[in-house]
């Protein structure tokens, strides 16, 4: 079974939703707003890939005012990243790596990978505003898995690895968050990953004999944003006050939007 960071996020957040989505094959409907966000993100990723390959992008940018604004602002804010070093640097857009862990094939795709003799950097483009809580992004499986797989599949030490997210849709100008890696983190992630995969193995065995994956606890906010709330016989606990609106926005960015946008270029095969 091939697993991406988006699937690990979903499995950890709600095993039953993972089952319905990837094992039962139940389609997940998306709103027009979600479709537009995904489409915009996909276009920007494609634009950045073509730019890195040296292909012309002027015609594409001129046809889309939003893309043109994002690209102009990003080019100005990230000059050092977008300008290749003269020598001793390997760069690749949509760089793919896989790591076999027991019967699972972990797959990562870096929007841009830059490797030098003593350091390497993973870069990821996000077309939504910079999140307020850095800790949630630090614990997201995209951050964890991307750095872990690189350390396991290269000769770089964990301390030589970093990952930077660029958020092009920010108020004033594109902003970024960088996460430096370490051997301590690597060991912690390995333990956490193996525990999650062991749980998945056990749930799959039970699923084969007719048992369903576990659900989140009754009353969890996760159910409020899940398309399977009726199928799971759960009731929404949504509130109509401002606090709920803040919770909804945070949930969309930290659990739904982030994995979806990160998976734009990934095709998951079970």
PAVEXLUM-849312 format. One record per residue (C-alpha): residue number from 1; residue in three letters; chain; x, y, z. Coordinates in steps of 0.5 Angstrom, whole numbers. Each point is the difference from the previous one (the first is absolute). Example, Ala and Ser with C-alpha at 12.3 -4.5 7.8 and 13.67 -1.06 7.14 Angstrom:
REM PAVEXLUM-849312
{nr 1, rest ala, kette A, px 25, py -9, pz 16}
{nr 2, rest ser, kette A, px 2, py 7, pz -2}
REM end
This chain:
REM PAVEXLUM-849312
{nr 1, rest unk, kette A, px 0, py 0, pz 0}
{nr 2, rest unk, kette A, px 3, py 7, pz -2}
{nr 3, rest unk, kette A, px -1, py 5, pz 5}
{nr 4, rest unk, kette A, px 1, py 8, pz 0}
{nr 5, rest unk, kette A, px 0, py 5, pz 5}
{nr 6, rest unk, kette A, px -7, py 2, pz -1}
{nr 7, rest unk, kette A, px -2, py -7, pz 1}
{nr 8, rest unk, kette A, px 4, py 0, pz 7}
{nr 9, rest unk, kette A, px -4, py 6, pz 2}
{nr 10, rest unk, kette A, px -7, py -3, pz -2}
{nr 11, rest unk, kette A, px 2, py -6, pz 4}
{nr 12, rest unk, kette A, px 2, py 3, pz 6}
{nr 13, rest unk, kette A, px -5, py 5, pz 0}
{nr 14, rest unk, kette A, px -6, py -5, pz -1}
{nr 15, rest unk, kette A, px 1, py -7, pz -2}
{nr 16, rest unk, kette A, px -7, py -1, pz -2}
{nr 17, rest unk, kette A, px 0, py 5, pz -5}
{nr 18, rest unk, kette A, px 7, py -3, pz -3}
{nr 19, rest unk, kette A, px -4, py -6, pz -1}
{nr 20, rest unk, kette A, px -6, py 3, pz -3}
{nr 21, rest unk, kette A, px 5, py 4, pz -5}
{nr 22, rest unk, kette A, px 5, py -5, pz -2}
{nr 23, rest unk, kette A, px -3, py -7, pz 2}
{nr 24, rest unk, kette A, px -7, py 1, pz -2}
{nr 25, rest unk, kette A, px 1, py 4, pz -5}
{nr 26, rest unk, kette A, px -5, py 5, pz 1}
{nr 27, rest unk, kette A, px 1, py 7, pz -4}
{nr 28, rest unk, kette A, px 1, py 6, pz 4}
{nr 29, rest unk, kette A, px -5, py 6, pz -2}
{nr 30, rest unk, kette A, px 4, py 7, pz 0}
{nr 31, rest unk, kette A, px -4, py 6, pz 0}
{nr 32, rest unk, kette A, px 2, py 6, pz -6}
{nr 33, rest unk, kette A, px 4, py 4, pz 5}
{nr 34, rest unk, kette A, px 4, py -7, pz 1}
{nr 35, rest unk, kette A, px 1, py -1, pz -7}
{nr 36, rest unk, kette A, px 2, py 7, pz -2}
{nr 37, rest unk, kette A, px 5, py 0, pz 6}
{nr 38, rest unk, kette A, px 3, py -7, pz -3}
{nr 39, rest unk, kette A, px 0, py 2, pz -7}
{nr 40, rest unk, kette A, px 4, py 7, pz 2}
{nr 41, rest unk, kette A, px 5, py -4, pz 4}
{nr 42, rest unk, kette A, px 1, py -5, pz -6}
{nr 43, rest unk, kette A, px 1, py 5, pz -5}
{nr 44, rest unk, kette A, px 5, py 4, pz 4}
{nr 45, rest unk, kette A, px 4, py -7, pz 2}
{nr 46, rest unk, kette A, px 0, py -1, pz -8}
{nr 47, rest unk, kette A, px 2, py 7, pz -1}
{nr 48, rest unk, kette A, px 6, py -1, pz 5}
{nr 49, rest unk, kette A, px 2, py -6, pz -3}
{nr 50, rest unk, kette A, px 0, py 2, pz -7}
{nr 51, rest unk, kette A, px 4, py 6, pz 2}
{nr 52, rest unk, kette A, px 5, py -4, pz 3}
{nr 53, rest unk, kette A, px 1, py -4, pz -6}
{nr 54, rest unk, kette A, px 1, py 6, pz -4}
{nr 55, rest unk, kette A, px -6, py 0, pz -4}
{nr 56, rest unk, kette A, px -4, py 6, pz -2}
{nr 57, rest unk, kette A, px -5, py 2, pz 5}
{nr 58, rest unk, kette A, px -2, py 7, pz -2}
{nr 59, rest unk, kette A, px -6, py -2, pz -4}
{nr 60, rest unk, kette A, px -3, py -4, pz 5}
{nr 61, rest unk, kette A, px 1, py 6, pz 5}
{nr 62, rest unk, kette A, px -3, py 5, pz -4}
{nr 63, rest unk, kette A, px -6, py -3, pz -1}
{nr 64, rest unk, kette A, px -1, py -1, pz 8}
{nr 65, rest unk, kette A, px 0, py 6, pz 4}
{nr 66, rest unk, kette A, px 1, py -3, pz 7}
{nr 67, rest unk, kette A, px 5, py -5, pz -3}
{nr 68, rest unk, kette A, px 4, py 6, pz -2}
{nr 69, rest unk, kette A, px -1, py 4, pz 7}
{nr 70, rest unk, kette A, px 3, py -6, pz 3}
{nr 71, rest unk, kette A, px 6, py -1, pz -4}
{nr 72, rest unk, kette A, px 2, py 7, pz 0}
{nr 73, rest unk, kette A, px 0, py 0, pz 7}
{nr 74, rest unk, kette A, px 3, py -7, pz 1}
{nr 75, rest unk, kette A, px 6, py 2, pz -5}
{nr 76, rest unk, kette A, px 1, py 6, pz 4}
{nr 77, rest unk, kette A, px 0, py -3, pz 7}
{nr 78, rest unk, kette A, px 4, py -6, pz -2}
{nr 79, rest unk, kette A, px 5, py 2, pz -4}
{nr 80, rest unk, kette A, px 6, py -4, pz 3}
{nr 81, rest unk, kette A, px -5, py -7, pz -1}
{nr 82, rest unk, kette A, px -2, py 1, pz -7}
{nr 83, rest unk, kette A, px 7, py 2, pz -2}
{nr 84, rest unk, kette A, px 4, py -6, pz -1}
{nr 85, rest unk, kette A, px 7, py 0, pz 3}
{nr 86, rest unk, kette A, px 6, py -1, pz -6}
{nr 87, rest unk, kette A, px 3, py -6, pz 2}
{nr 88, rest unk, kette A, px 0, py -6, pz 5}
{nr 89, rest unk, kette A, px -8, py 0, pz 1}
{nr 90, rest unk, kette A, px -5, py -5, pz -2}
{nr 91, rest unk, kette A, px -7, py 3, pz -1}
{nr 92, rest unk, kette A, px -7, py -4, pz -2}
{nr 93, rest unk, kette A, px -7, py 2, pz 0}
{nr 94, rest unk, kette A, px -5, py -5, pz 2}
{nr 95, rest unk, kette A, px 6, py -5, pz 2}
{nr 96, rest unk, kette A, px -3, py -6, pz 2}
{nr 97, rest unk, kette A, px 2, py -5, pz 6}
{nr 98, rest unk, kette A, px -2, py -7, pz 2}
{nr 99, rest unk, kette A, px 1, py -4, pz 7}
{nr 100, rest unk, kette A, px -2, py -7, pz 1}
{nr 101, rest unk, kette A, px -2, py -1, pz 7}
{nr 102, rest unk, kette A, px -2, py -7, pz 1}
{nr 103, rest unk, kette A, px -6, py -1, pz -5}
{nr 104, rest unk, kette A, px -1, py 8, pz -1}
{nr 105, rest unk, kette A, px 3, py 4, pz -5}
{nr 106, rest unk, kette A, px 1, py 7, pz 3}
{nr 107, rest unk, kette A, px 0, py 5, pz -6}
{nr 108, rest unk, kette A, px 2, py 7, pz 0}
{nr 109, rest unk, kette A, px 0, py 6, pz -5}
{nr 110, rest unk, kette A, px 4, py 6, pz 1}
{nr 111, rest unk, kette A, px -2, py 6, pz -4}
{nr 112, rest unk, kette A, px 7, py 2, pz 0}
{nr 113, rest unk, kette A, px 6, py -4, pz 2}
{nr 114, rest unk, kette A, px 7, py 4, pz 1}
{nr 115, rest unk, kette A, px 6, py -4, pz 2}
{nr 116, rest unk, kette A, px 7, py 3, pz 1}
{nr 117, rest unk, kette A, px 6, py -4, pz 3}
{nr 118, rest unk, kette A, px -2, py 1, pz 7}
{nr 119, rest unk, kette A, px -7, py 2, pz 0}
{nr 120, rest unk, kette A, px -6, py -2, pz -3}
{nr 121, rest unk, kette A, px -7, py 4, pz 0}
{nr 122, rest unk, kette A, px -7, py -2, pz -1}
{nr 123, rest unk, kette A, px -5, py 6, pz -3}
{nr 124, rest unk, kette A, px -7, py -1, pz 0}
{nr 125, rest unk, kette A, px -5, py 6, pz -3}
{nr 126, rest unk, kette A, px -7, py 1, pz 3}
{nr 127, rest unk, kette A, px -5, py 5, pz -3}
{nr 128, rest unk, kette A, px -4, py 1, pz 7}
{nr 129, rest unk, kette A, px 3, py 5, pz 5}
{nr 130, rest unk, kette A, px 5, py -1, pz 5}
{nr 131, rest unk, kette A, px -3, py -4, pz 6}
{nr 132, rest unk, kette A, px 0, py 3, pz 7}
{nr 133, rest unk, kette A, px 2, py -6, pz 4}
{nr 134, rest unk, kette A, px 7, py -2, pz -2}
{nr 135, rest unk, kette A, px -1, py -6, pz 4}
{nr 136, rest unk, kette A, px -5, py -4, pz -4}
{nr 137, rest unk, kette A, px 4, py 1, pz -6}
{nr 138, rest unk, kette A, px 6, py -3, pz 3}
{nr 139, rest unk, kette A, px -4, py -6, pz 3}
{nr 140, rest unk, kette A, px -4, py -1, pz -7}
{nr 141, rest unk, kette A, px 2, py -7, pz -4}
{nr 142, rest unk, kette A, px 3, py 4, pz -6}
{nr 143, rest unk, kette A, px 5, py 4, pz 4}
{nr 144, rest unk, kette A, px 2, py -7, pz 4}
{nr 145, rest unk, kette A, px 0, py -5, pz -6}
{nr 146, rest unk, kette A, px 3, py 5, pz -5}
{nr 147, rest unk, kette A, px 6, py 1, pz 5}
{nr 148, rest unk, kette A, px 0, py -7, pz 2}
{nr 149, rest unk, kette A, px 0, py -4, pz -7}
{nr 150, rest unk, kette A, px 6, py 5, pz -2}
{nr 151, rest unk, kette A, px 4, py -2, pz 6}
{nr 152, rest unk, kette A, px -1, py -7, pz -1}
{nr 153, rest unk, kette A, px 1, py 0, pz -8}
{nr 154, rest unk, kette A, px 6, py 4, pz 0}
{nr 155, rest unk, kette A, px 7, py 1, pz 3}
{nr 156, rest unk, kette A, px -2, py 7, pz 3}
{nr 157, rest unk, kette A, px 0, py 0, pz 8}
{nr 158, rest unk, kette A, px -6, py 2, pz 3}
{nr 159, rest unk, kette A, px 3, py 7, pz 2}
{nr 160, rest unk, kette A, px 2, py 1, pz -7}
{nr 161, rest unk, kette A, px -8, py 0, pz -2}
{nr 162, rest unk, kette A, px -5, py 6, pz 0}
{nr 163, rest unk, kette A, px -7, py 1, pz -3}
{nr 164, rest unk, kette A, px -3, py 6, pz -2}
{nr 165, rest unk, kette A, px -7, py 2, pz -1}
{nr 166, rest unk, kette A, px -1, py 6, pz -4}
{nr 167, rest unk, kette A, px -7, py 3, pz 0}
{nr 168, rest unk, kette A, px -2, py 5, pz -6}
{nr 169, rest unk, kette A, px -7, py 2, pz 2}
{nr 170, rest unk, kette A, px 2, py 4, pz 6}
{nr 171, rest unk, kette A, px -2, py 7, pz 2}
{nr 172, rest unk, kette A, px 6, py 5, pz -2}
{nr 173, rest unk, kette A, px 5, py -5, pz -3}
{nr 174, rest unk, kette A, px 1, py -8, pz -1}
{nr 175, rest unk, kette A, px 3, py -2, pz 7}
{nr 176, rest unk, kette A, px 3, py -7, pz 2}
{nr 177, rest unk, kette A, px 1, py -5, pz 6}
{nr 178, rest unk, kette A, px 7, py -4, pz 0}
{nr 179, rest unk, kette A, px 0, py -6, pz 4}
{nr 180, rest unk, kette A, px 7, py -3, pz 2}
{nr 181, rest unk, kette A, px 1, py -7, pz 1}
{nr 182, rest unk, kette A, px 4, py -4, pz 5}
{nr 183, rest unk, kette A, px 2, py -7, pz 2}
{nr 184, rest unk, kette A, px -4, py 0, pz 6}
{nr 185, rest unk, kette A, px -6, py 2, pz -4}
{nr 186, rest unk, kette A, px 1, py -5, pz -5}
{nr 187, rest unk, kette A, px 0, py -6, pz 5}
{nr 188, rest unk, kette A, px -6, py 3, pz 3}
{nr 189, rest unk, kette A, px -4, py 0, pz -7}
{nr 190, rest unk, kette A, px 3, py -7, pz -1}
{nr 191, rest unk, kette A, px -4, py -2, pz 6}
{nr 192, rest unk, kette A, px -6, py 4, pz -1}
{nr 193, rest unk, kette A, px 0, py -3, pz -7}
{nr 194, rest unk, kette A, px 1, py -7, pz 2}
{nr 195, rest unk, kette A, px -6, py 0, pz 5}
{nr 196, rest unk, kette A, px -5, py 3, pz -5}
{nr 197, rest unk, kette A, px 2, py -5, pz -5}
{nr 198, rest unk, kette A, px -1, py -6, pz 5}
{nr 199, rest unk, kette A, px -7, py 3, pz 1}
{nr 200, rest unk, kette A, px -1, py 0, pz -7}
{nr 201, rest unk, kette A, px 2, py -7, pz -1}
{nr 202, rest unk, kette A, px -4, py -2, pz 6}
{nr 203, rest unk, kette A, px -6, py 4, pz -3}
{nr 204, rest unk, kette A, px 1, py -3, pz -7}
{nr 205, rest unk, kette A, px -1, py -7, pz 3}
{nr 206, rest unk, kette A, px -6, py 1, pz 4}
{nr 207, rest unk, kette A, px -3, py 4, pz -7}
{nr 208, rest unk, kette A, px 1, py -7, pz -4}
{nr 209, rest unk, kette A, px -4, py -4, pz 5}
{nr 210, rest unk, kette A, px -6, py 6, pz 0}
{nr 211, rest unk, kette A, px 2, py 4, pz 6}
{nr 212, rest unk, kette A, px 0, py 8, pz -2}
{nr 213, rest unk, kette A, px 6, py 5, pz 2}
{nr 214, rest unk, kette A, px -1, py 3, pz 7}
{nr 215, rest unk, kette A, px -3, py 7, pz 0}
{nr 216, rest unk, kette A, px 2, py 6, pz 4}
{nr 217, rest unk, kette A, px -4, py 2, pz 6}
{nr 218, rest unk, kette A, px -7, py 2, pz 0}
{nr 219, rest unk, kette A, px -1, py 8, pz 0}
{nr 220, rest unk, kette A, px 7, py 1, pz -3}
{nr 221, rest unk, kette A, px 1, py 6, pz -4}
{nr 222, rest unk, kette A, px 3, py -5, pz -6}
{nr 223, rest unk, kette A, px -7, py -2, pz -2}
{nr 224, rest unk, kette A, px -3, py 7, pz -1}
{nr 225, rest unk, kette A, px 5, py 0, pz -6}
{nr 226, rest unk, kette A, px -1, py -7, pz -3}
{nr 227, rest unk, kette A, px -5, py -2, pz -6}
{nr 228, rest unk, kette A, px -1, py -7, pz 4}
{nr 229, rest unk, kette A, px -3, py 3, pz 6}
{nr 230, rest unk, kette A, px -7, py -3, pz -2}
{nr 231, rest unk, kette A, px 3, py -6, pz -2}
{nr 232, rest unk, kette A, px 3, py -1, pz 7}
{nr 233, rest unk, kette A, px -6, py 2, pz 3}
{nr 234, rest unk, kette A, px 3, py 6, pz 4}
{nr 235, rest unk, kette A, px -3, py 7, pz 1}
{nr 236, rest unk, kette A, px 3, py 7, pz -1}
{nr 237, rest unk, kette A, px 2, py 4, pz 6}
{nr 238, rest unk, kette A, px 1, py 6, pz -4}
{nr 239, rest unk, kette A, px -1, py 7, pz 3}
{nr 240, rest unk, kette A, px -3, py 6, pz -3}
{nr 241, rest unk, kette A, px 5, py 5, pz 4}
{nr 242, rest unk, kette A, px 6, py 3, pz -2}
{nr 243, rest unk, kette A, px 4, py -5, pz 4}
{nr 244, rest unk, kette A, px -2, py -6, pz -5}
{nr 245, rest unk, kette A, px 1, py 4, pz -6}
{nr 246, rest unk, kette A, px 8, py 1, pz 2}
{nr 247, rest unk, kette A, px 0, py -8, pz 2}
{nr 248, rest unk, kette A, px -3, py -1, pz -7}
{nr 249, rest unk, kette A, px 5, py 4, pz -4}
{nr 250, rest unk, kette A, px 6, py -3, pz 5}
{nr 251, rest unk, kette A, px -3, py -7, pz -2}
{nr 252, rest unk, kette A, px 0, py 1, pz -7}
{nr 253, rest unk, kette A, px 7, py 2, pz -1}
{nr 254, rest unk, kette A, px 3, py -4, pz 5}
{nr 255, rest unk, kette A, px -3, py -7, pz -2}
{nr 256, rest unk, kette A, px -4, py 1, pz -6}
{nr 257, rest unk, kette A, px 3, py 5, pz -5}
{nr 258, rest unk, kette A, px 7, py -2, pz 2}
{nr 259, rest unk, kette A, px 0, py -7, pz -2}
{nr 260, rest unk, kette A, px -4, py 1, pz -6}
{nr 261, rest unk, kette A, px 5, py 6, pz -3}
{nr 262, rest unk, kette A, px 6, py -4, pz 2}
{nr 263, rest unk, kette A, px -3, py -6, pz -4}
{nr 264, rest unk, kette A, px -1, py 4, pz -6}
{nr 265, rest unk, kette A, px 5, py -4, pz -4}
{nr 266, rest unk, kette A, px 0, py -7, pz 3}
{nr 267, rest unk, kette A, px -4, py -5, pz -3}
{nr 268, rest unk, kette A, px -2, py -5, pz 6}
{nr 269, rest unk, kette A, px 0, py -8, pz -2}
{nr 270, rest unk, kette A, px -3, py -5, pz 5}
REM end
